[in-house]
Amino acid sequence: MRKTAEIPASAAKPIVYVPCPVPEGGFAGWERQLRQIAGRNPHRATFRFLYQPERPAGRTGRLSMLVMAVDYAWRCRKRIVAENYGATVLFPSFFLQNVLLAVALPHSVPYSVRISGNELTKGNSLTYLLRLAMIRRARHVIALNAEQHARLGEIGVPSARRHLIPVSVSQEYRPPMQSERIAARSALGVSPEDWVIGCVGLICERKQQRTLIAAVAALRRPEAIVILCGPESGGIEAD
């Protein structure tokens, strides 16, 4: 397990481990947010970010990725248990590595999880069942909207252990009026007859906008237009 720069703090402060099963800087959004939180609270805790080493060249198969996930989870567990002086773990994502680590942690090590996507979508797959076990065992579960918060109650998470920290972006949606649609298309230089696909988010390889563009090009529809809305520079991920 490669050690990275840590937020300075005394040994007397509680330790918060943040498993990041990606190379450092490889998933900039939530990683940057958590580092900002750590930087604003250096007097409260020591934050330790645990990154997964770069994947060796040529190792792209599913078996190789599974072996790396298990190895990462086991190395994290060993370090957390060995250095556990009242430590806690914060899981910012539900990567397979983090699910494996949560299941393997001793009950004496408390952890919190953040629900940010479709982690609560019902299913019968092994991944879903492991994710569910991870959530139910967590000391605290943080939901980003009221629907997720209510769903946590439905799957048996007590109210004392579930918390709502809503995102600042409005979740409400209403279909635009025809006049609004025409005005928006006009502002973008798009005619009412054009076939438009929109994508809002960071423009980077991880979100695979190149794949979207290639797929639309393969349709050979001259009236098709792809509109990408998001920053293309200024972020670690942007490329």
N, C-alpha and C positions, 0 to 999 in steps of 0.2 A: 504494500500500500504506500503510494507516494505521498509524502507530507507536503502540504502547501502552506503558503503564508497564512497566519492566523491573526485575528484581531487581538491585540495585546490585552492581557488581563491577568490578575493575580490568581494563584492556585486556589485561593479561598472561594472564588466565585464558582457558581455552578457551571458545568460544561454542557453545551448544546451541540450535539453532533448533527450535521446536515449531510446525509448521504446524497451525493450527486453522481449517479452512475453514467457519467459522460466525461470526456476529456475536459480539462479546465477551460472555461470560456466557450465550450461547445454548445451550450444551451442558454444563451445569454439572458433571456427574458426574466425567468424567475430567479436565476442565479444572481443577477445584478440587483434585483429587488431585495433578496435576502441579505446580500452583502451591505446594502444601504441600511437595512434594519439593524444588522450587527454593528455597523459603524456608528449608528445613533444611540446604541445601548451598550457601550463597552464597559460601563460600570456595573451592569446587571449580570452579565454572563460572558464566558469565553466561548466563542463560536468556532467550531472546527469543521471545515468543509472536506469531505472525503470524496475524492475524484477517482474515476476508473482510468487506468492507463490507456494510452492510445492502442487501438487494435492493430496487431501486427499485419503488415502487408500480406495480402493473399488469404487471410483468414476471414472469409465472408459467409461461409456456410452456416446453416442453422445450428448444427452441432457445435461448431466452434464458438458461436455467439452464446449458446447455452452454457458451455464450459466456462467462458469468461464471466457470465453472469453469476454462476455458482461460486467461482473463485473470488469474485469481488465481494459478494455477500458474506462469504466465510471470513475473508480478511477483515472486513469491517466489523463483524461480530467479535473476532478475536481482539481487535484493538479497543473496541468499546468496553468489552468485559474487563480487559487488562487495565484500562485506565479509568474505570468507573468509580469516580468519587462523587456520588450523588448526581451523576450525569443523566441527561435526558436526550432523546433523539427526536428530531423534527423531520418528517418525510414530506417533501414538497411535491412529490410526484408518485405515480403508481407504476413506474417501470418494473419489469419482472425482478430485477436485482433488488429493488426495495421491498417488494412483496416477500421474496425469499428471506431477506434479512429480518423483516418484522416477525415472520413466523419462527425464525431461529433464535431470536433474542430471548434471554432469560426473563421470566416474569418480574424479576427484581429491577429491570431496566424499563422505566416508563417511556412511552413515546406518544407523539401527536402526529396526526395526518391532516392534510389539506385536500378537500374535495374540490376539484376545479373543472372537471369535464364530465364524461359519461361513466364515471366509476360506479355509480349507483344503478346503472341500467341493468334490469333483470336478465339473467341468463343461467345456463346450466353448465357452462364450460368450467374446466378446472381453474382457469385464470380468475374467473368471476368468483368462484367459491373461496379461493385463496385471498382475493381482495376483500371479500366480505368478512373473512376471519380476521384479517388485518385491521379492518375498521372497527369491528366489535370489540377487539382486544385493546384498542388504543385508549390511552388515558384521556385524551381530548381529541375531538374531531371538529375541524373548522369547515363550515360550508360557506359558499360565496353568494348564494341566493336563497330565498325563502323556500322554494320548491325542494332544493336539496336538503335544507334543514328539516323540513317536514318528513322527507323520505328517510332520513336517518332515524327518526322516531319510529317509523313503520318497520324498520329492520331490527329494532330492539336496542338502539343506542339511547341510554337514559338522558333526560334533559340536562342533568348536571355535567354531562360529558360532551354535549354537542353545543357548538357556538356558531353564531351567524355573524360574519364580517362581510357585508354585501359589497360587491364591486361598485365603483362609482359610475359605470356605464349603464344607462337605462336598458332594462330588459324588455320594455314594452314595445310592441310592434303593431302597426296597423297598415293594411294595404294602402299604397298611395293612390290619391285620386288621379284620374286620367290627365287632368290639367297639370298636376304636379309631375307626373311621369314625363309628359311631353316637354315641360320646362327643364327638367333635369337632363333629358337626352339632348335638348338643344344646347344647354350649357357645356356639354361634353362633346358637341359636334357630331352627335349620333342622330340619325333619322328615325322616325317612328317605325319604319319597316325593318330596321336592322335587328339582327338576332344577337343579343348581348349576354355575355357571361361576365359577372363581376366577382372579384376576389379582393377582400379587405384584410390586410394583415401585413406583417413584416415580409418583405420580399427577399427570400433567401432560399438556399438549396433545400433546407429541411422541409419547407412548406411545398416544395415541388411545383412551383409555378411553371417551370420549363416543361414538365410533363403535361400540365394543362394546356399550354400553348401548342405543344406537339400534337395532342389529341384533337384539339380544335382544327389544326391545320390538316390533319388526316381526314376530317369530314369533308373537306373541299367545298365548303359553303362560302362563297365570296361575300355574302351579307353578314357573316359572323364576325363579331368584334369582341376581343377580350380586354377588359379594363382592370388594371391592377391598381389598387389604392393602398399605399403604405410607404414607409420610409425605405429608400434604397441605399442609404448611406448613413453614417453616424452611429451605427450599432456594431457590436462585435460580430453578430451573425450575418449582417447584411453583406451580400455579395452579388 
